[in-house]
């Protein structure tokens, strides 16, 4: 693929991204292979001896059996964490209760009834611990204290009580690959070479180059660009930071570090939380030799070293130890963020039940579908068959090997899904956002929803976008690295027009292509304030207050207040989908079979569990045209439309009967971004 501007590629690479290439082979999209992590317990029939009967048409609630059999000789244990909908709250942008322009804990308390009515079961809080906020809380200086920016420990206690009172649960973000450089552990560690906490972090003396100058201990590139090492003049050594210099990496090979992490976890679990989302947890074990990375980017001083710190040599030993000493003692849920080269076979080492490590992982294969390998900021076109291939292999491999999927299209690190995977134009956004909701809800796994996704919130508008809008450290470091390289190379220069129409004597490089990349992929797209109302500042804070980051200007049309009473809104549609998913065990545990796998415009699938099934069909294209899709003969028959983003499944209207008849007759006509959910009905 030709890259529109190779200078971006030369200036910044993302070392956490997988180096796998995308297959372009024709269907079948996925050739399943079973991974034998360890011997499995033979399947056991359920109490009745047959799969629990579910009448999909009448929306029967969950069966009471503790096991589910959806295929002969396959038994899935039911767990509460498999059946919940998790809602991520990016605290700083959710709701400001004290008019300082930043969201806080009391603001979340104000909106608990909204989250309950939406259908949320579990709230995931981004870090609210004490932090200097260089990476928006993912640089923690005290794990047992609340950042005053968000409130007090009393506020946190009240939030937890309010969540539990409403029958919901709370999970916290656990960030223990690194700490803040202001954490007392690191302050002690850098004080002297013989400090007891020196070995809690990675310190190394400088290398001496051929020219006699000091060099970094190795050539690893930071995830945020530049070297992964920073020199500390206090002791004359470098410390390792896979992210920013404000986030030094902990040395998990030191048992004292692991004990301290276990103590932190126990502290919060004893306070009553219901689990953890674990930040970059597959990066906690490094190759003990910290060797140089192979040269893959010629002419660049820093190279991606992910092979030496992703899925490292002791990561599974450390997680099993964590499970034995802490996690197994509580009825909780765990999900580990797994950037980099994590495929389903690798994921099973973390989540297969007999491994006794974690419940689920967040993988990045769908998140990487629109980027070149290792190049977050360089957009590439993607195809629907690529997406199907990813879905098929994760759904099949984890199901057949006793693993469990997490389902997500958005979070605080990813741009808005309607802008990224569909269409955010004024005429198409509503149907496109509903389509994506349907796609997510019809997969097997635990649902993770990000704030504003239920409204169809979109990316920042690319028109007239300026670098001053952005706050994210990764985004700003990328911008600066490209800017400095272009200035040094003296390339792609333009002349500014002065205030009187003449040529400004100051030359500057053209960064318009970089702004275009930021508009698509910056993390700040997801971090703009939540849209509560059409009033100024979207009801996030008072109209007279400047929010910490600008509000997306489309809030006047896209907000909770406007969408709540609207039966055709994205918010209403999400409520229906989540309610239906709670009532139907098939949508959670059922097996997935793709239909018409090679179709580049239509995503169609069958979900089955025992004798029950349902079908989803999606037109993954916009525009004014329609798509006629031929229903495979083996699934034709009389059906009932349950949910559709154009036609409602309730009532006896002519449109509903028409679309049900199309399926039975074998020819379905789909409009722009149309999604339908059917269940078969007896004659």
SVG drawing of the C-alpha trace seen along z (x, -y; Angstrom):
<svg xmlns="http://www.w3.org/2000/svg" viewBox="-51 -45 87 82">
<polyline fill="none" stroke="black" stroke-width="0.4" points="0.0,0.0 1.2,-3.5 1.5,-5.8 0.2,-9.3 3.1,-10.9 6.1,-8.8 7.4,-11.4 4.8,-10.4 6.0,-6.8 9.6,-7.9 8.9,-10.1 6.8,-7.8 6.1,-4.2 4.0,-2.4 6.1,0.5 3.2,2.1 1.4,2.9 1.5,6.4 3.8,7.1 1.3,9.6 0.1,9.0 -3.5,9.3 -4.4,12.3 -6.0,11.7 -7.0,15.3 -10.6,15.9 -13.1,17.7 -13.3,19.7 -12.3,16.9 -11.1,18.9 -9.7,22.5 -10.2,23.5 -7.5,25.3 -7.9,26.3 -5.3,25.2 -4.6,27.7 -3.4,25.4 -3.9,28.3 -6.3,31.3 -9.9,30.3 -12.4,31.7 -14.8,34.0 -18.2,32.3 -20.9,32.9 -24.6,32.9 -26.9,30.4 -29.3,31.4 -32.2,32.1 -29.9,34.2 -30.7,31.9 -29.9,28.3 -32.2,25.8 -35.0,24.9 -35.3,21.2 -38.3,19.8 -36.7,16.8 -39.9,15.5 -41.4,15.0 -38.2,13.6 -37.8,16.2 -35.4,15.0 -32.2,16.9 -32.4,20.5 -31.5,21.3 -29.0,24.0 -25.4,23.2 -24.2,24.7 -25.1,24.1 -24.8,26.6 -24.9,25.0 -23.2,27.8 -23.0,31.5 -20.2,32.4 -19.5,28.7 -20.5,27.3 -20.0,23.7 -20.1,22.7 -22.4,19.8 -20.8,16.9 -22.2,13.5 -19.3,11.7 -20.1,13.3 -23.7,12.0 -23.2,8.4 -22.9,5.2 -19.9,3.1 -19.9,-0.7 -16.6,-2.5 -16.7,-5.9 -13.9,-8.2 -14.2,-10.2 -12.6,-13.4 -15.1,-13.8 -18.3,-12.3 -20.0,-14.9 -18.6,-17.9 -20.4,-18.5 -18.4,-21.4 -17.9,-23.7 -14.2,-23.3 -14.4,-22.0 -13.4,-18.4 -15.6,-15.4 -15.6,-13.9 -17.0,-11.2 -20.0,-13.2 -20.9,-13.8 -21.0,-10.0 -23.3,-9.6 -25.7,-12.1 -26.0,-9.9 -26.3,-6.4 -30.0,-6.2 -29.3,-7.0 -26.8,-4.1 -29.2,-1.7 -32.0,-2.7 -29.7,-2.2 -29.1,1.4 -25.6,1.2 -24.6,3.9 -21.0,3.0 -19.3,-0.4 -15.6,-0.5 -13.9,-3.6 -10.7,-5.0 -8.0,-5.7 -9.1,-8.1 -6.0,-7.5 -3.6,-10.3 -1.7,-11.3 0.1,-14.3 -2.1,-13.5 0.7,-13.5 -1.2,-10.6 -4.6,-11.4 -4.3,-9.3 -2.4,-6.3 0.6,-7.7 -0.2,-6.9 1.6,-8.4 -0.5,-6.9 -2.6,-3.8 -4.6,-4.1 -5.6,-7.7 -8.2,-9.5 -7.0,-12.4 -8.5,-15.6 -9.4,-16.6 -12.0,-13.9 -13.1,-14.1 -12.4,-12.4 -12.4,-8.8 -15.7,-9.6 -17.1,-10.5 -15.7,-7.2 -17.3,-5.3 -20.6,-6.9 -20.3,-6.1 -19.7,-2.4 -22.6,-2.3 -24.9,-4.0 -23.8,-1.5 -24.4,1.5 -27.7,0.1 -28.9,0.1 -27.8,3.7 -24.8,2.8 -21.1,3.5 -17.9,1.5 -14.5,2.4 -11.4,0.3 -8.5,-0.3 -5.3,1.4 -2.2,-0.3 0.8,1.6 3.2,2.0 4.5,-1.4 4.0,-4.1 4.3,-7.9 7.8,-9.3 6.4,-11.1 5.4,-7.9 7.4,-7.5 8.7,-4.2 10.4,-5.8 11.5,-8.8 13.3,-6.4 14.6,-4.4 16.3,-7.3 17.8,-8.6 20.9,-6.4 22.2,-3.2 22.1,-1.4 18.6,-2.4 16.5,0.6 14.0,-0.3 16.5,-0.7 15.7,2.7 11.9,1.9 12.6,0.3 14.9,0.9 18.1,-1.1 21.1,-0.7 24.4,-2.5 24.9,-4.2 26.7,-2.6 29.7,-4.4 29.6,-4.9 32.4,-4.8 32.7,-8.6 33.1,-8.4 29.6,-9.8 27.0,-8.3 24.3,-6.2 21.0,-4.6 21.3,-1.1 19.5,0.3 17.7,-0.9 14.1,-0.3 11.5,-2.8 8.9,-4.1 5.3,-3.5 4.8,-7.2 7.8,-7.8 11.5,-8.5 13.8,-6.4 12.3,-4.2 15.2,-5.4 15.7,-8.6 19.0,-9.7 18.9,-10.7 21.8,-12.9 21.3,-12.1 22.9,-8.7 24.3,-8.9 22.1,-6.0 19.1,-5.6 15.7,-4.3 13.3,-2.3 9.8,-3.7 7.9,-1.9 5.5,-4.9 6.5,-8.4 9.4,-9.5 6.8,-10.3 5.9,-6.6 8.9,-4.5 8.4,-0.7 8.2,1.5 10.5,4.5 8.1,7.4 11.0,9.8 11.4,8.4 9.1,10.3 8.7,7.2 7.1,5.4 4.6,8.2 3.8,8.3 3.2,4.5 0.8,4.9 -1.1,7.7 -1.5,5.4 -2.9,2.7 -5.4,5.1 -6.4,6.5 -7.0,3.0 -9.6,2.1 -11.2,5.6 -11.7,5.4 -13.4,2.0 -15.9,3.9 -15.1,3.4 -16.0,6.2 -12.9,6.6 -10.2,5.0 -9.5,3.9 -5.7,4.4 -3.8,1.9 -1.2,3.4 -0.9,6.4 0.9,8.5 3.9,6.1 4.8,6.6 7.6,9.2 10.7,8.1 13.5,10.2 16.0,10.0 18.9,9.1 17.1,6.1 18.8,6.8 18.8,4.4 15.9,4.8 16.5,5.9 16.8,3.1 13.6,3.0 13.4,-0.8 16.7,-1.6 18.1,-5.0 16.1,-5.3 17.9,-5.4 15.0,-3.7 13.5,-0.3 10.3,1.5 11.4,3.9 8.0,5.5 9.3,9.1 11.3,8.4 8.4,7.1 5.1,8.3 4.0,11.7 7.4,11.9 9.1,15.0 7.4,14.8 4.1,13.1 2.0,16.2 3.8,17.2 3.2,13.7 -0.5,13.8 -1.1,17.2 0.6,16.1 -1.7,13.0 -4.7,15.2 -3.7,17.6 -2.9,15.0 -5.6,12.4 -8.1,12.9 -9.3,16.4 -10.3,15.2 -13.1,13.0 -16.1,13.3 -14.9,10.8 -14.3,10.2 -10.9,9.5 -10.1,8.3 -6.5,7.7 -5.6,5.2 -3.3,7.0 -1.7,4.7 0.7,6.1 1.0,9.6 -1.9,11.4 -3.8,13.8 -6.5,16.2 -4.0,19.0 -1.9,16.6 -5.0,15.2 -6.0,18.7 -2.9,18.9 -4.3,16.0 -8.0,16.8 -8.6,20.6 -10.4,21.4 -7.9,24.1 -5.0,21.6 -6.3,19.7 -5.1,16.3 -7.7,13.8 -11.3,14.0 -10.9,12.1 -8.5,10.0 -8.9,6.9 -7.3,7.8 -6.4,5.2 -7.0,7.0 -10.2,5.1 -8.6,1.9 -5.6,2.4 -7.7,3.2 -7.5,-0.4 -3.7,-0.9 -0.6,0.3 1.3,2.9 3.2,1.0 1.9,-2.4 -1.0,-3.6 -1.2,-7.0 -1.2,-5.8 -4.7,-4.9 -5.3,-2.0 -8.6,-0.9 -10.1,2.3 -12.6,4.8 -15.6,6.4 -14.1,9.8 -11.1,8.8 -13.4,8.0 -15.3,11.3 -12.0,13.2 -11.0,11.6 -14.5,12.2 -14.6,15.8 -11.2,16.9 -11.7,15.2 -15.3,16.5 -14.4,20.0 -11.0,20.5 -12.0,19.2 -15.4,21.1 -13.7,24.4 -11.0,24.0 -12.9,22.8 -12.0,19.2 -14.3,16.1 -14.4,13.0 -14.6,9.4 -16.6,7.3 -15.8,3.7 -15.5,1.2 -14.7,-1.9 -12.8,-2.9 -10.8,-5.8 -7.8,-4.9 -9.8,-4.5 -11.6,-7.0 -15.3,-6.9 -16.6,-3.7 -19.3,-5.4 -16.7,-7.6 -14.2,-4.8 -16.2,-1.8 -19.3,-3.3 -20.5,-6.8 -20.9,-9.9 -22.6,-12.1 -25.7,-13.9 -27.9,-11.8 -26.4,-8.4 -25.1,-8.5 -28.2,-7.3 -28.6,-4.2 -24.9,-3.6 -24.6,-3.8 -27.5,-1.4 -26.0,1.0 -22.8,1.2 -24.8,1.7 -26.5,4.7 -23.2,6.1 -21.8,5.9 -24.8,7.4 -25.0,10.4 -21.5,11.7 -20.6,14.2 -18.9,12.6 -19.1,9.9 -20.3,6.4 -18.1,3.4 -19.8,0.0 -18.0,-3.3 -19.6,-6.5 -21.3,-8.3 -21.3,-5.3 -24.9,-4.8 -25.6,-8.2 -23.6,-7.6 -21.0,-10.3 -18.5,-10.9 -14.9,-12.1 -13.9,-15.7 -14.8,-17.5 -11.8,-17.6 -12.7,-21.0 -10.5,-23.8 -9.0,-21.4 -5.9,-22.9 -3.3,-21.2 -4.4,-23.4 -7.5,-21.3 -5.6,-18.2 -4.6,-17.2 -3.4,-13.6 0.3,-13.0 0.6,-10.4 -1.0,-12.7 1.2,-15.7 4.4,-13.7 3.6,-12.3 2.9,-15.8 6.2,-17.2 8.3,-14.3 7.0,-14.8 7.3,-18.6 10.9,-18.5 11.9,-16.0 10.4,-18.0 12.1,-21.2 15.4,-19.4 14.9,-17.9 13.8,-21.3 11.1,-19.6 7.5,-20.2 7.7,-23.9 5.0,-26.5 4.9,-30.3 2.4,-31.9 0.3,-34.8 1.0,-37.8 -1.7,-40.1 -1.4,-42.7 -1.5,-40.1 2.2,-39.8 4.5,-36.9 5.3,-36.2 9.1,-36.0 8.7,-32.9 8.6,-29.6 6.9,-26.7 6.4,-23.0 3.1,-21.8 1.4,-19.6 -2.0,-19.4 -1.6,-15.6 -0.7,-15.0 -3.8,-16.9 -5.8,-14.7 -4.3,-11.6 -5.1,-13.0 -8.7,-13.7 -9.0,-10.0 -7.0,-8.3 -6.2,-10.5 -7.3,-9.3 -8.8,-12.7 -11.7,-11.8 -13.1,-9.7 -12.2,-12.0 -14.4,-15.0 -17.1,-15.7 -20.2,-13.5 -23.3,-15.1 -26.0,-15.4 -28.1,-18.2 -28.3,-20.7 -27.4,-23.6 -23.9,-25.2 -21.1,-22.8 -23.5,-19.9 -24.6,-19.9 -21.2,-18.5 -20.4,-21.6 -21.9,-25.1 -22.1,-27.3 -19.7,-29.8 -17.0,-27.2 -14.3,-26.2 -14.1,-22.4 -10.7,-20.8 -11.0,-19.8 -13.4,-21.3 -16.9,-19.9 -17.6,-18.3 -19.7,-20.9 -22.4,-18.4 -23.7,-18.2 -26.8,-20.3 -28.2,-17.4 -26.5,-14.4 -27.3,-14.4 -29.1,-12.4 -31.9,-14.9 -32.8,-15.0 -32.5,-11.3 -34.2,-10.0 -37.8,-10.6 -37.2,-9.8 -38.3,-6.3 -36.1,-6.3 -32.9,-7.5 -29.6,-5.6 -30.0,-5.7 -33.5,-4.1 -32.2,-1.5 -29.3,-0.6 -31.8,-0.3 -33.9,2.2 -30.9,4.2 -29.4,4.5 -32.8,5.4 -33.3,8.1 -29.8,9.5 -30.3,9.8 -33.5,11.8 -31.9,14.2 -29.2,16.6 -28.7,17.4 -27.3,13.9 -24.6,14.4 -23.6,18.0 -24.8,19.1 -22.4,20.2 -21.7,18.1 -21.8,19.2 -21.1,16.7 -23.3,16.7 -22.2,15.7 -18.6,15.2 -17.2,13.7 -19.7,10.9 -18.0,7.5 -21.2,5.6 -23.4,7.8 -22.5,9.2 -24.8,12.1 -24.6,14.6 -26.6,17.3 -26.4,17.7 -27.4,21.1 -27.8,22.7 -29.4,26.1 -32.5,26.1 -32.8,22.4 -31.3,19.9 -31.5,16.3 -30.1,14.4 -28.5,11.1 -28.1,9.4 -26.4,6.1 -25.8,3.9 -22.3,2.5 -22.5,-0.2 -23.9,-3.7 -25.3,-5.8 -28.7,-6.0 -28.8,-2.6 -30.1,0.7 -28.6,4.1 -30.5,7.3 -29.1,10.2 -29.9,13.8 -30.7,15.7 -28.9,19.1 -31.4,21.9 -30.6,23.8 -31.8,20.9 -34.8,19.8 -38.2,20.1 -40.8,18.2 -39.2,15.7 -40.1,13.0 -38.3,9.6 -37.2,8.8 -35.2,5.6 -34.3,3.5 -32.7,0.1 -35.3,-0.9 -38.3,1.3 -39.3,2.0 -40.0,5.6 -43.0,4.7 -46.5,4.3 -48.3,5.6 -47.4,3.0 -47.0,3.6 -43.3,2.8 -42.5,5.5 -44.5,8.1 -42.8,7.1 -39.3,7.6 -40.2,10.9 -41.6,12.1 -38.4,11.2 -36.4,13.6 -38.9,16.5 -38.9,15.8 -35.1,15.7 -34.5,12.1 -33.8,9.5 -33.6,5.9 -31.3,3.8 -31.0,0.0 -28.0,-2.1 -26.4,-0.7 -29.5,1.4 -29.5,4.1 -32.1,6.7 -32.4,9.4 -34.7,12.3 -35.7,15.5 -37.3,18.5 -40.9,19.3 -42.8,22.5 -45.4,22.7"/>
</svg>
